[in-house]
């Protein structure tokens, strides 16, 4: 499923226009991204938690030469599904 499919399904379930649903989904995704980017977690009860996670510095390998390459630490986005979501998938 892609974003257009999601918009179609939500519009069909709610009776709203696709334009309104697309704007709502886009606004929700923007708000989640902004919160996680500013080191806050976003919890949607029953669905899951979007959160920033720290990756430690490590050493990788250049696949062509085999030389070690330092990889700096960084913050990455992560998603932890809630129990309701896990149950639905099982």
GISUL-V37004 format. One line per field, one symbol per residue. phi: phi as a letter, one per 30 degrees, with the letter a starting at -180 (. if undefined). psi: psi as a letter, one per 40 degrees, with the letter a starting at -180 (. if undefined). A space follows every 50 residues. Layout:
phi=???
psi=???
This chain:
phi=.cdddddedddddciddddddddddddddddddddddciccbcceiclbc bdbccddaccbdddciddbdcddacbdbbcdddddedddd
psi=hadddddddddddeeiiddddddddddddddddddddffiihhhhddahh iiihhiiihahhdddeiihhhiiihiiihhiiddddddd.
